[in-house]
């Protein structure tokens, strides 16, 4: 190790946080409303926010809410956004500039739905709100992605122009929500999209459900160029009724689709997960064991360490014969390593979204639970269930790699106890790969162009990928 590296290490002060519980659950929402947490994001402060739908039990009117919790699940605030039209949110993501973006549906004056995008700060103050739709048609937006310039891609559905039902729908807006273009796909089937990914080269992958001529649904994947022009499309090979809930862009550039599928022995759904490359080549496709007497599904996933995945959803818990939140760990080949259930034995509990605790071991799950015959928002924290703390080779491990300072403002030093060459990629908290940092030397990089927020440095070294979180704070 060089003298310069010793000097940097001598001034390194690790970022420390108070100890955290290994497990807790929090029930939230008004007892007179049905409430469901649909998305969860952690903030630079370590607190996290949950986007929720709430509907009045008597009137049935829907509103969108934002909850903020500290790391131990204590509610810090919640707000209800002004009721403009009957509205619902399907996804929320952190934006590249440190705010929040919501995608959903709003009812227009004709009674039809319009796609809804809304940008707020992390305290819920609305920055802008826009609806997207065509006259006398129904649209909805669910998927959220960002280009390297911060432009917005959102996918969902619109009215099929030549057939019955809906078509897959994709829009692109500028950073202020101004429409740049829209595209729709399919003309003979009822279909809709749940998720969108923007690839490193600017191309786009959207995933969703498409109705077959038999009436059953299949998981449909569409690849377009940066202008939304169709490049290729693919129906996943599950033979039975199946669909998509979400997608994930892995650290090595593959796409993983999570959802559910019926099987040869049961019409009830079981969790299904598929991995493919960005050319549409399927690497593996599995339907995981579920109960033949209940509907089980995978809704969301994270990659807490490269090639280690955690999937949440819900499934019948064999210990109490109750539908509970499912947390499933799988490896890079799709093999299920473990499965754990959370919930109340007297209720239905569903995990809809998951995010990693960026400051310590653990993950947060949000969804819904039925308590006293009312749907309540549900929040769970758990440790990572045995996932190794470091990925190592024979010489050193993840803890031997240091990013200094952390938080950083101008320069980021990468300290590696070896002279071997390495490559570095930067990802934001939403999983989007950023532009490569400006290298001032082999171990010093300028991060001036990165907005304040949480990022990950993927360091590829000696055939391994080491993932290190760091904070930019200008």
Secondary structure, DSSP 8 states (H G I E B T S, - for coil): --HHHHHHHHT----------SEEEEEES-TTEEEEEEEEEE-TTS-EEEEEEEEETTT--EEEEEEEE-TTS-EEEEEE---SSSEEEEEEEE-TTS-EEEEEEEE-TTS-EEEEEEEE-TT--EEEEEEE--TT---EEEEEEE-TTS-EEEEEEEE-SSSSSEEEEEEEE-TT--EEEEEEE-SSS-EEEEEEEE-TTS-EEEEEEEE-TTS-EEEEEEEE-TT--EEEEEE----SSEEEEEEEE-TTS-EEEEEEE--SS-SS-EEEEEEE-TTS-EEEEEE----TTS--EEEEEEEEETTEEEEEEEEEETTTTEEEEEEEEEETT--EEEEEEES-TTS-EEEEEEEE-TTSS-EEEEEEEEETTEEEEEEEEE--TT--S----SS--GGG-EEESSSBSSEEEEE-SS----EEEEEETTS-B----EESSSSEEE-TTS-SEEEEEEEEETTEEEEEEEEE--
